[in-house]
Each structure stands twice: as C-alpha cells, then as structure tokens.
C-alpha cells in the first residue's frame, strides 16, 4: 500500500499534467445547470427531454474497465451516477480522464439522462471538466476516520464519509429553527447583544479574559446570552425578546460541557412563572416533534417522555432526602463532611458552592422531565424572592436525564435587593471564587429607573445533545482542538 506522501506526489504529477494540457485544475467558475437533488427529483422529465445538462460534484467512487467508466458524484445535496464511454467522449478525453482523475476530485460532466438496465438513474457524459484536483486520498468508505481526535480535527472528512453525522447536523439546524419559529409565533423579537463585556452577568462561571487595545482595558467574553442586556430591553419597552448565540466559559470539559457553545435565552414582560412553565413545556414538545418526530427518548441511562405531565421537585427537600443535608439550615462543616462522604469533588468551601455541588450529586438520579423549584437565594442571585419563604427564590430548572436542561427565573427587579445580592457575590469573588457573578452596578442603576416584572428562560445545545444521545462535542461542527506539535 502506498504511503500518503507517495499518493500525494503522484497526484501532484497529475496536477502538472492537467496544467500542461491546458486544463485549469482549479477554475473559478462551473457550468453546472442542476443540483444533484434536482436531477433526482426531476429525473423523469429530464430523461424524456434528452437535453444535455451539466452536473457537478466530488467523485466518491470510480469503477469500470476498458472503454467504460462509472462514477458516483456527491455535491452535498445527493449522490448521482455518471457514465463515461470512450466512443461517446472520444479517445483523447477518455484516456486523459484515466490519466489525471482520482476519487476525491471535484468534476463536472455534461450529458443526457437515462436509466440503466439495473434501474439506476444515470447521466451519460459527452464531456467533462476538472473543478478541483484533490492531492490527498479520502478515508476508506467503510471505515472512515476511526481516531476520535482525528475525526474532530478533520471534521470535513468525518461528515463527508458518514451520512449519519451529516444528518445529525441537519437535525441540529432544525432544532434551532424550531426554537426560533416557536418564539416568533409567540411574539418574541430576536435581538443581538454584546459578546464582549466589561462585567460578565447572567450566570456563574469563569470567563475568558482578553484586552481591548483601543480602550486599553481588560474585557470578558460573555457567559450568558445577554441576560442583563435583554433585561435592559424590557426596561426600554420591548415586551418580549430572545437571542440565540455563542457563549464562552473557561471551565473544564465533559460529555456535557465545552468552553464554547450555543445558548438561547428569552425574556417576557408581565409573564408569571406558572405561565412560563407552560410555555417552556410547549416549546420542548414542539422541538421534539418537529426535529425527531417523537417525544419519548432514552439517553444517559434514563428514559423520559416530554409529553408526560412535568412534576415539581423542591430543591431543598430533594437534597435533604438524598443526602441528609438541609442546605438552608445546616452548617458549612456538615455540608463539607457530606460531600466528602459521597465522594463528590467540589471547589471552594463557601456555602453557595457546596450547596450547588450537593444538588448536582442529587440531580443525576432524576430522569424527568421535572421542574426543580424553590432554589435557595444564595444560588440564584438574579431571581425574585419567594413570597412564602424569603430564603428561597421564584425560579425553576428543567431536569431531564439527570442534568439541567433549562433554567428559568421570575426576574428580580428590586434594585435594593439586587444590590445586596451583588454585594454577596462580590464577597465570594474577594474570597477567591472564580465562578461567582460579577456585580454590574449600571444594571442596578437601570433597575432604579424601573423594569417591569418579567419571566426569563434559557437552554443550550446540550438539550439537543441529550435528545440525540451524543456527547456535546459530537454535536459541534468544529470543537476546539489543541494544535498538533
């Protein structure tokens, strides 16, 4: 078997031969008349008309012998068979084809359509042109790229050789289309907010830090989809807004976490949390039905049906039931002992971080779908205070397959309370907590002018990864990779 270097060298010689014969191996234009999918759909008419057309694509296979060659072309819309016959194309062009063309090349062929004796839709070529000469061979059709790192690094080949992966990304596009269409029908306005911020608001995560040369100051890549900006738009008089965009968190990787990903957040003035629960459930069911044609799923060892009634689980009571710890009443010492006994790794010995770690341990045992409610105020610095218990807040999380797949708040609009919560977060930052929320006093100033009561909700592409039962990195076109040394 020839090495890659030997194959490449042989193809470079063919490249030179193309140029020597006056055929540009990388022309700027194509004569293509039809996408391959159009040729397939309209084949019966094209076969009857007998009018010569141009189709183009990458050669995925070459087979034949003597004076006949069959090829398979792929242009991204579909596959189509081409037939080259020496007595039709002519000796010189046919022999030149055999000299310079390889699997992986992009070509276009000109001819008429017919059906073979085996019933295959085919174009009989009368002419051909090179569109892009490939210098490296494609992976073997039946084996593709086996190494995971190589698959991610050469995702273009991974997608090309595996139709299931291409289908995954087409489903992901439908996932966001379904989300966008649902929200637009509910009278939400799509907006764009800054991705570079002076302070990162809307979530608790370690941000990426960079430097703004013109202003000569440090700035951060956003960790939420413009939560504090969208709330400013609520104050500005927009009744409902949403954004779908990229988010950046300088944290560890796992099957559910990457440092760059897509999230959606929406905000609705005057909507209460009970109305929000119904809207969210309707959104999830709509996405599942439109993208997957079903509402029942099995993923991460859990089975769930989004069309079931969504039960409510109390945050404090669930943690107490599973761990024996009352996160509102028990000491930090007791919480630390419980975490160590459960073999749960956690960062920071402050009460907020340990509370969150205890809950994440409990979360793994819940298949859902459920609404997790009554979060302690300490872990929800942007939510309204619970009217029945001032230690808790008005928010919920959607729990599916042992993970958080959505978070909602009755958004805090009391500027005095918000200032106190930001002060608490600032103490955590001063104590070394890199995930605590940065205070934004200009946001507090906005609240002093007045913001209507509103409901906010968000989920990320993790939801799609769960529905399709793949690690998050598998559902991203180009996950970040370390450069090859």
C-alpha positions in Angstrom: 0.0 0.0 0.0 1.4 3.4 -0.9 2.0 6.0 1.8 0.2 9.3 1.9 3.4 11.0 0.7 3.6 8.7 -2.3 0.0 9.2 -3.2 0.3 13.0 -2.8 3.4 13.0 -5.0 1.6 11.0 -7.7 -1.3 13.4 -7.7 0.9 16.5 -7.9 2.3 15.0 -11.1 -1.3 14.6 -12.4 -1.9 18.3 -11.4 1.1 19.3 -13.5 -0.2 17.2 -16.4 -3.6 19.0 -16.2 -1.8 22.3 -16.5 0.5 21.2 -19.3 -2.6 20.1 -21.3 -4.2 23.5 -20.8 -7.0 22.4 -18.3 -7.2 24.6 -15.2 -7.3 22.2 -12.2 -9.0 24.9 -10.1 -11.3 27.1 -12.3 -13.2 30.0 -10.8 -16.5 29.0 -12.5 -18.6 26.0 -13.0 -21.1 25.3 -15.8 -23.4 23.3 -13.5 -27.1 23.6 -14.5 -28.6 21.4 -11.8 -28.0 20.4 -8.2 -27.9 16.6 -7.9 -31.1 16.6 -5.8 -32.9 18.5 -8.5 -31.7 15.9 -11.1 -33.1 13.1 -8.9 -36.4 14.8 -8.3 -36.9 15.8 -11.9 -35.3 12.8 -13.4 -38.3 11.5 -15.4 -38.7 14.8 -17.2 -35.0 15.1 -17.8 -34.9 11.6 -19.3 -37.7 12.4 -21.7 -36.4 15.7 -22.8 -33.0 14.3 -23.7 -31.5 17.8 -23.3 -27.8 17.8 -22.3 -27.1 19.3 -18.9 -24.1 19.9 -16.6 -24.0 18.3 -13.1 -21.0 18.6 -10.7 -19.7 17.1 -7.5 -17.0 15.2 -5.7 -16.1 11.8 -7.1 -16.9 9.2 -4.4 -16.3 6.1 -6.4 -14.8 5.1 -9.8 -15.5 1.6 -11.2 -15.3 0.0 -14.7 -12.8 -1.2 -17.1 -11.7 -0.9 -20.7 -13.8 1.7 -22.6 -16.5 2.3 -19.9 -16.2 4.0 -16.5 -19.0 4.5 -13.9 -18.6 7.2 -11.3 -20.6 8.4 -8.3 -20.8 12.2 -7.7 -21.8 13.9 -4.5 -22.5 17.7 -4.5 -23.9 17.9 -0.9 -27.5 17.6 -2.0 -27.2 14.0 -3.0 -25.4 11.3 -5.0 -25.7 10.6 -8.7 -24.2 8.1 -11.1 -22.3 9.2 -14.2 -21.2 7.0 -17.1 -18.2 7.8 -19.3 -17.8 5.8 -22.6 -14.8 6.1 -24.8 -16.8 6.0 -28.0 -19.0 8.9 -26.8 -16.5 11.2 -25.2 -13.7 10.5 -27.6 -10.4 8.6 -27.2 -8.3 11.6 -26.1 -10.7 13.0 -23.5 -11.4 9.5 -22.2 -7.7 8.5 -21.9 -6.9 11.9 -20.3 -9.6 11.2 -17.7 -8.0 7.9 -16.8 -4.6 9.6 -16.5 -5.5 12.5 -14.2 -8.7 11.8 -12.3 -8.9 10.2 -8.8 -11.6 9.5 -6.2 -11.9 12.8 -4.2 -11.6 15.1 -7.2 -14.4 17.6 -8.0 -15.5 17.4 -11.6 -18.5 18.3 -13.8 -19.9 16.2 -16.5 -22.1 17.2 -19.4 -24.6 14.8 -20.9 -28.1 13.3 -21.0 -30.1 11.3 -18.5 -31.1 7.7 -18.9 -32.0 4.6 -16.8 -29.6 1.6 -16.8 -30.8 -2.0 -17.2 -30.5 -2.2 -13.4 -32.8 0.7 -12.9 -30.2 3.2 -11.8 -30.7 6.9 -12.7 -27.6 7.9 -14.7 -26.1 10.6 -16.8 -24.2 9.5 -19.9 -21.4 12.1 -20.2 -20.4 13.7 -23.5 -17.8 16.0 -21.9 -16.1 16.6 -18.6 -14.1 19.2 -16.8 -11.9 19.3 -13.7 -13.2 21.7 -11.0 -10.8 20.9 -8.1 -7.9 18.4 -8.1 -7.5 16.6 -4.8 -4.0 15.9 -3.6 -4.8 13.6 -0.7 -6.9 10.4 -0.7 -10.2 10.2 1.1 -10.6 7.7 4.0 -11.8 4.2 3.2 -15.5 4.3 2.6 -16.4 1.6 5.1 -14.0 2.5 7.9 -13.7 6.3 7.7 -11.8 8.1 10.4 -11.6 5.9 13.5 -9.5 8.0 15.8 -11.7 10.4 17.8 -9.2 13.3 17.8 -8.6 12.8 14.0 -12.4 12.9 13.4 -12.7 16.2 15.2 -9.6 17.7 13.6 -10.8 16.6 10.1 -14.5 17.0 10.6 -14.9 17.8 6.9 -13.9 14.2 6.1 -15.9 12.8 9.0 -19.1 14.4 7.7 -18.3 13.5 4.1 -17.8 9.8 4.8 -20.5 9.3 7.3 -24.1 10.3 6.3 -25.3 9.8 9.9 -23.1 12.6 11.1 -24.3 14.9 8.3 -27.9 14.0 9.3 -27.1 14.9 12.9 -26.0 18.4 11.9 -29.1 18.9 9.7 -31.2 17.9 12.7 -29.4 20.4 14.8 -30.2 23.2 12.4 -33.8 22.1 12.5 -33.6 22.2 16.4 -32.7 25.9 16.3 -35.2 26.7 13.5 -37.9 25.1 15.6 -36.9 27.1 18.6 -36.8 30.3 16.6 -40.1 29.7 14.8 -41.9 28.9 18.1 -40.7 32.1 19.8 -41.6 34.3 16.8 -45.1 32.9 16.8 -45.3 33.8 20.5 -44.4 37.4 19.5 -40.8 37.4 20.7 -38.4 39.8 18.9 -35.0 38.3 18.0 -32.2 40.6 19.2 -28.4 40.7 19.3 -26.5 41.7 22.4 -22.7 42.2 23.1 -20.4 39.2 23.3 -17.6 41.2 24.8 -18.4 42.7 28.2 -16.9 44.7 31.0 -18.6 42.5 33.6 -20.0 39.0 32.9 -23.6 38.7 34.1 -26.4 36.2 33.8 -24.6 33.1 35.1 -22.0 31.8 37.5 -18.9 30.7 35.5 -15.2 31.5 35.0 -15.0 33.8 31.9 -12.4 34.1 29.2 -10.4 37.4 29.7 -8.9 39.5 26.9 -7.7 43.0 26.4 -9.4 45.8 24.4 -6.5 47.7 22.8 -8.4 50.8 21.8 -9.9 51.4 25.3 -6.8 49.9 27.0 -8.8 47.8 29.4 -9.5 44.2 30.2 -12.8 42.7 29.0 -14.5 39.3 29.1 -16.2 37.0 26.6 -19.9 36.6 27.7 -21.0 33.7 29.8 -24.8 34.1 29.1 -26.8 35.1 26.1 -27.1 38.8 27.1 -29.3 38.3 30.2 -28.6 41.7 31.7 -28.8 43.3 28.2 -32.1 41.8 27.4 -33.5 42.9 30.8 -32.4 46.5 29.8 -34.6 46.0 26.7 -37.5 45.1 28.9 -37.0 48.4 30.6 -36.8 50.0 27.2 -40.3 48.9 26.4 -39.8 45.7 24.3 -42.4 43.3 25.6 -40.6 40.0 24.6 -37.1 39.3 23.3 -34.9 36.4 22.6 -31.4 35.7 21.4 -29.6 32.6 20.1 -25.9 33.0 20.3 -22.4 31.8 21.3 -21.4 31.7 25.0 -17.9 31.2 26.4 -16.9 29.6 29.7 -13.3 29.0 30.7 -14.0 25.8 32.5 -13.4 22.0 32.2 -14.6 19.7 29.5 -17.0 16.7 29.9 -19.6 15.0 27.8 -22.0 17.8 28.8 -19.6 20.8 28.8 -17.4 22.6 26.3 -15.8 26.0 26.6 -17.8 27.5 23.6 -21.4 26.6 22.8 -24.7 28.0 21.7 -27.4 29.1 24.1 -30.9 30.6 23.8 -32.4 33.0 26.3 -35.8 34.7 26.2 -37.5 37.3 28.4 -41.2 38.1 28.6 -42.6 41.2 30.4 -45.6 40.6 32.6 -45.4 36.8 32.3 -45.6 35.0 35.6 -43.7 31.8 36.4 -46.7 29.5 36.0 -47.4 30.9 32.5 -43.7 30.4 31.9 -43.8 26.7 32.9 -46.5 26.0 30.3 -44.7 27.9 27.6 -41.4 26.1 28.2 -43.1 22.7 28.2 -44.9 23.5 25.0 -41.5 24.7 23.4 -39.8 21.4 24.4 -42.5 19.2 23.0 -42.7 21.3 19.7 -38.9 20.9 19.2 -39.0 17.2 19.8 -41.9 16.6 17.5 -40.6 18.8 14.7 -37.0 17.6 14.8 -37.3 13.9 15.8 -41.0 13.1 15.2 -41.4 11.8 18.8 -41.5 12.9 22.4 -40.1 9.7 24.0 -36.4 9.4 24.4 -33.7 7.2 26.1 -30.3 8.8 26.9 -27.6 8.6 29.5 -29.3 5.6 31.1 -32.6 7.5 31.5 -36.0 7.2 29.8 -38.3 10.1 29.6 -41.3 11.4 27.7 -41.6 15.1 27.2 -45.4 14.8 26.7 -45.8 13.4 30.2 -47.0 15.7 33.0 -44.0 17.5 34.4 -43.8 17.1 38.2 -42.3 19.6 40.6 -39.4 18.8 42.9 -38.4 21.0 45.8 -34.7 21.8 45.7 -34.1 21.8 49.5 -36.3 18.8 50.1 -34.7 16.7 47.4 -31.2 17.4 48.6 -32.3 16.6 52.2 -33.9 13.3 51.0 -30.9 12.1 49.1 -28.0 13.4 51.3 -29.5 14.2 54.7 -28.3 17.8 54.4 -30.6 20.8 54.9 -28.8 23.4 52.7 -30.8 26.2 54.4 -30.2 25.3 58.0 -27.0 23.1 58.2 -23.5 24.4 58.8 -20.8 24.5 56.1 -18.9 21.9 58.2 -21.8 19.4 57.9 -22.1 20.1 54.2 -18.4 19.5 53.6 -18.5 16.2 55.5 -21.5 15.1 53.5 -19.7 15.9 50.2 -16.6 14.0 51.2 -18.7 11.0 52.3 -20.4 11.0 49.0 -17.1 11.3 47.1 -18.2 14.5 45.4 -15.4 16.7 44.2 -16.1 20.4 44.8 -14.2 23.7 44.5 -14.4 26.3 47.3 -15.7 25.7 50.8 -18.2 28.5 50.7 -21.8 27.6 51.3 -23.0 28.5 47.8 -20.5 26.3 46.0 -21.1 23.4 48.4 -24.9 23.8 48.1 -24.6 23.6 44.3 -22.3 20.6 44.5 -24.8 18.7 46.7 -27.6 19.4 44.3 -25.6 18.2 41.3 -25.0 14.9 43.1 -28.7 14.5 43.6 -29.6 15.6 40.0 -28.0 12.5 38.5 -30.8 10.3 39.9 -33.7 12.1 38.3 -34.9 11.1 34.9 -37.6 13.8 34.5 -38.9 15.8 32.9 -39.5 17.8 36.1 -39.4 21.3 37.2 -36.9 21.9 40.0 -38.3 24.7 42.2 -37.7 26.8 45.3 -33.9 27.3 44.9 -32.1 28.9 47.8 -31.5 32.6 47.3 -27.7 32.0 47.6 -27.6 30.1 44.3 -30.0 32.4 42.4 -28.7 35.9 42.6 -30.9 37.2 39.8 -34.3 35.7 40.8 -37.1 37.2 42.7 -37.6 36.3 46.4 -40.1 33.6 47.1 -43.2 35.2 48.6 -43.7 32.3 51.1 -40.0 31.9 52.2 -37.5 34.7 51.9 -34.6 32.3 51.9 -35.8 30.9 48.6 -36.5 32.3 45.1 -39.0 32.2 42.3 -37.3 30.1 39.7 -37.2 26.6 38.2 -34.8 24.4 36.3 -35.9 21.7 33.8 -34.3 18.4 34.8 -34.0 15.7 32.1 -31.9 12.5 32.2 -30.0 13.6 35.4 -29.0 17.0 34.1 -30.1 20.6 33.9 -31.6 21.2 30.5 -33.0 24.7 31.0 -33.3 27.4 33.7 -36.0 30.0 34.4 -36.4 32.9 36.7 -39.1 35.3 37.8 -36.6 38.1 37.2 -35.5 40.2 40.1 -36.5 43.9 39.5 -36.0 45.3 43.0 -32.8 47.4 42.8 -32.2 47.4 46.6 -32.4 43.6 46.8 -30.3 43.2 43.6 -27.6 45.5 45.1 -27.5 43.3 48.2 -27.2 40.1 46.1 -24.4 41.6 44.0 -22.6 42.6 47.3 -22.8 38.9 48.4 -21.4 37.8 45.1 -18.6 40.3 45.4 -17.6 38.8 48.8 -17.3 35.5 47.1 -15.1 36.9 44.4 -12.9 38.6 47.1 -12.7 35.1 48.8 -11.2 33.6 45.6 -14.4 32.2 44.0 -13.7 32.4 40.2 -17.2 31.4 39.3 -19.1 34.0 41.4 -21.2 36.5 39.4 -19.5 39.9 38.7 -21.5 42.9 40.1 -22.9 45.2 37.4 -23.8 48.5 39.1 -25.0 50.0 35.8 -27.6 47.2 35.7 -28.7 48.2 39.3 -29.0 51.8 38.0 -31.3 50.6 35.2 -33.4 48.8 37.8 -33.7 52.1 39.7 -35.4 53.6 36.7 -37.8 50.7 36.7 -38.1 47.3 34.9 -41.4 45.6 34.5 -41.9 42.1 36.1 -40.8 39.5 33.6 -40.1 35.9 33.1 -36.7 34.7 31.7 -35.7 31.4 30.4 -32.8 29.8 28.7 -31.4 26.5 27.4 -28.4 25.4 25.3 -27.3 23.0 22.7 -26.9 20.5 25.5 -30.7 19.9 25.1 -30.1 18.8 21.5 -27.2 16.6 22.6 -29.4 14.8 25.1 -32.2 14.3 22.6 -29.9 12.7 20.1 -27.9 10.9 22.9 -24.4 12.1 21.9 -21.7 13.9 23.9 -21.8 17.6 23.4 -18.6 17.7 21.4 -20.0 15.2 18.9 -22.8 17.7 18.1 -20.4 20.6 17.4 -19.0 21.1 13.9 -15.5 22.1 15.0 -14.8 21.6 18.7 -11.6 23.3 19.9 -8.5 21.1 19.5 -5.0 21.6 20.7 -2.6 22.2 17.8 -0.5 19.3 16.6 3.0 19.6 18.0 
